[in-house]
Amino acid sequence: MSEHNEEIKKLATEFESCQKILLALGDENRQHMMLEMMRMEHCGGVRVGTITEKTNLSRPAVSHHIQILKDVGILKMRREGTKNYYYFDADMESMNNLLKILTHAKQIMDALPDRSGAGRF
């Protein structure tokens, strides 16, 4: 069981390093905004005004949420003259880290014995 405890401690450290992305993804407004951006099908990027129109969020709110998503590595920005276009980052190191901890958590759960009490009478 101590091997499992060591893996769980390691997972806790990994989880802690992903808290910011989990918070960013957990917000309903950001989820809505990201879904709308995906539905727009503009792979080259979307401007704040377009996101504002589609989400019914205020321009300052959209800018705030974009900044949070940029800070955690989900969105990037491309500038063309005076126009800024926001798009999902293909590398997404933070998303890869999140996938890594979810995979690690599943491996730990798969290795643990059944704890449901099923079969006990």
Phi, psi and omega in degrees: 000333182294330176298318178295320179298319178296319178294322179293321176297318178296317178299320179300319178295316178297317180299316179302323181288346181254008184300322182295318180290324177296319176297317180298316181284339183281345182282128183299321179295319179291322176299313179299315181298315180295319178298317179295321178298320178295321181291337180290338178058035176257084184298334181283349179127160183229143179273158182303318181300320179293318178297318179301315180298318185283334186257346185061022171268156177290158179302315178298324179294316178299315179300319179298312181293322176300316180300317179297315180293327175292317182299327180267000174089016179272321179248151171235167180233140174238134182254133173234102185064243180260003183259137178252133178242130182253137183213160178285134182284128181290328181283314178038064178307319181295323178291322177297321177296321178296315177300321179298315181289326177294320177295317179298317179298318179295319178299318179296313181298320179297327184277340181284150177290162178298125181244011185283343183083003179298139179091351176269137180236000000 
